[in-house]
Amino acid sequence: MKPFTAPLDDILFTLTHVAGADSTPDWDAEMAREIGAHFAAFAEGEIAPLDEPGDRQGCRLENGRVRMPDGFGAVYKAYAEQGWPGLTAPEDHGGQGMGALMLAITSEIFSGANHSLQMVTGLVPGAIRVLTRFGTNEQQARHIPGLASGNTLATMCLTEPGAGSDLSRIRCRAVQDGTTWQISGEKIFISGGDQDMSEEILHLVLARTSDNGVKGLSLFLCPSTKADGTRNSVTVTRIEEKMGLHASPTCQLAFDGAEAELIGAEGQGLHAMFTMMNHARADVALQGVAHAARAYDVASHYAAERQQGRKPDGSPATLADHADVQRILTEIDTRAMGGRAICHLAFVAMDRGDAPDLVDFLTPVAKVACTEAGMRAAELGMQVLGGYGYLSEYRLEQTYRDARITAIYEGANGIHERMLATRLLTGAPGAAFDAFLQGEDHAGLLPLWQRARAYLQKAADPTPLAHDVMALTIHTLLAALYARIAKAADHHPDPTRIRQLAEEGIRTARSFAPAHAARLGL
């Protein structure tokens, strides 16, 4: 088994030299490397070794409480003691006040080391962002310090048995009782809905306060412990049995008059929740990148060592000497690097704060491109290992299982494609993306993308075109980013590899973009 190695050089390369992190106000490349190196050492030495046994053992429900796999509580305690939960939390509430770019570094490394544990801890920054934007000063002072210290973990409670992507069907209801609210109803698919690592859990619950469709939804803070110290009326009714992420408890929760408090304005819950959802979607995109990078690391090392056949001169050959294996490894590596560049471009724009329309456009593009990359890379990595890839020994089958959910949760990829085609492409976000591409070396694909945009503006129903227009958009963006990668190659420790990836990425974009345009009828 190949131990996990954090791809820190690749991460810092794309952030600094491709996505333009130095254009943000507080970027410090030396500090970023130092923080990244510290977290990489922790992830490699303590978090990653729990990934395989955690997958085998899974979570269990005992006496109404979730028990995490052995060792998870201890490593989470170390994670909290080192200050990682508060990396981006405000300093005046006990955090370190770092920006989104530092989180992009640690989040990818965390997901590559142990996706299940990252899932349980990963909603804290989004919860803090919701509290910062919509909470009162008193709510912030009461809740953020616990999230920053690691004493509290957060959940996001949206989905119900009859309400998945259609949030207008939510039936979980909140009723005001004096100065407090009481929530009753059921939520499903709640990551980290319960666990025994943190002392407290803060559930962010979308519940109905009126019957006026989505305008009747409000957002609530529902702590696991009430003010008097007793347990709140939130019960775990089951843990889902899943294909992957066995060490991440995906819970069904029953709220039975649970005490809660309104955050933000009544009836504005969806607006507030989207703050957390957009953070989660960017995080999921990085999960896809992390799986792609892990697949490349495992497959490339195996291919370099496994002897198979002979070279033309008669000497023993390794798998890496064979053209088809080289093709597969290059595709995996290219997908990881390209996906990471998309994510980092979005994170830099988010951190800079001067292009919100571009961030809105890039978020669904990153989510689709990177999760598809993670799944494809895991599948190809298994192919390199042949029969051994199908065994649990080399761990790529777990990568395959864990990566699969990324295209489903935080909005199935088809929903993001539809959103791009119906709302973003033809509005201000699409114009912002067009303006961005104007200044890039886009391999000649910009006119094709512009024709597609104009075509959709005239379409009576753009939804049948959504998949192909997303694919065309991804290839056009990747062509521009691979051009940046090629120009910056000398800043990477292995410039030859980087140039090869850039050439492959541009060649792929030029080949596939016209095919998707043709499917649009252009």
Secondary structure, 3 states (H helix, E strand, C coil): CCCCCCCHHHHHHHHHHHCCHHHCCCCCHHHHHHHHHHHHHHHHHHHHHHHHHHHHHCCEEECCEEECCCCHHHHHHHHHHCCHHHCCCCHHHCCCCCCHHHHHHHHHHHHHHCHHHHHHHCCHHHHHHHHHHHCCHHHHHHHHHHHHHCCEEEEEECCECCECCCHHHCCCEEEEECCEEEEEEEEEEEECCCCCCCCEEEEEEEEECCCCHHHHEEEEEEECECCCCCECCEEEEEECCCCCCCCCCEEEEEEEEEEEEEECCCCCHHHHHHHHHHHHHHHHHHHHHHHHHHHHHHHHHHHHHCEEEECCCCCEEEHHHCHHHHHHHHHHHHHHHHHHHHHHHHHHHHHHCCCHHHHHHHHHHHHHHHHHHHHHHHHHHHHHHHHHHHCHHHCHHHHHHHHHHHHCCCCCHHHHHHHHHHHHCCCHHHHHHHHHHHCCCCCCCHHHHHHHHHHHHHCCCCHHHHHHHHHHHHHHHHHHHHHHHHHCHHHCCCHHHHHHHHHHHHHHHHHHHHHHHHHCCC
